[in-house]
Amino acid sequence: MTLTSKFKKDLHTLKGAVNGDFFLDVKNPKLFKKLRRFYEKEGLIEFTGDALDDYDTLIEVIGEDLNKGVVYSQTANPNATNSEFDGYN
């Protein structure tokens, strides 16, 4: 099971936490505990017991998982000339 499928209703909250808008463990401690259990159960994170380090690790992994599904692409006109790409007419 993936993060985005299991926590799809919480994606907005997770993105905010990853962006540093708030601390997830303070804003939504229940969700924070669920995420810790999810990553421990999946064997993806081995927590150290240091609250600050564990939080940083969890947020970093959440950010990586959120970005896995994002594909950045740029489409160019295949018939365009070089001058059109440079902004020259």
N, C-alpha and C positions, 0 to 999 in steps of 0.2 A: 504494500500500500504506500502511496506517495503522500507527501505533505499536502500538496494541493488538492488531492482527492479527499483526504481525511478531514482537512480543516478548511474546506472550500468556503464556508460561511464566514470564516475569520480572516480571509486573505487581506482585507483592507487593514485590519488591526495589525497583522503580522508585518505588512509593508511599512506601516507607520513605525513600528518598533525597530525594524531593520534600518530605517532612515534616521533613527535617533530622535524621533518626535516625542517619544515618551519611553519610560521603562516599563516593559511588559509585565514584569513581576509586581509592579506597583499598580499599574492601570487595570490589569486583568490577571490576578494571581491564580485564579482557577484555570484559565487557559494556559498560563505558564506551567503549571503542574502537569497538565495533560500533555503538553509538548515535551517536557522532560521525560515523562513515562514513555511516550511514543518513541523518542530517540533512543532511550535506554533499551526498550523492548526490541527495537529493530537492530540493536547492536551498532548503531551508527556513531554514538558518542559514549565515551567512557568518562564520566564526571569525576573530578578530583576531590571534591568536598570543599574547595575554596569557592565561596559564593560568587565573588566577582569574576574569577576566571571561568567558572562554569557558565555564568550568564553570558559573558563575552563569546565563549565558544558556541553556545546554543544560538545566539543571535547571528553569528557568522555563518553557521551551518544553515540556518533558516534562510538567510539571504542567498546563499548558494543554491539551495533547493528552489527558491522562488524564481531565480534567474535561469534555471535549467530549461524551463518551458518557453522562455522568451527567445525569439529568433529575430535578429536584426537583419534587414536586407534593404538594399537600395536597387531600384530598377531604373535602368537608363534606356533611352530610346536607341535601339540598335541601328537605326538609320541616321542618327545624328552625326554631325561632323565634329572634329576636334574643336573648332572655333565655337560651336554651340555649347560644348562642355566648359570652355574657358570664359564664356559670357561675352564673346566677341561676335559681332554681326558680320 
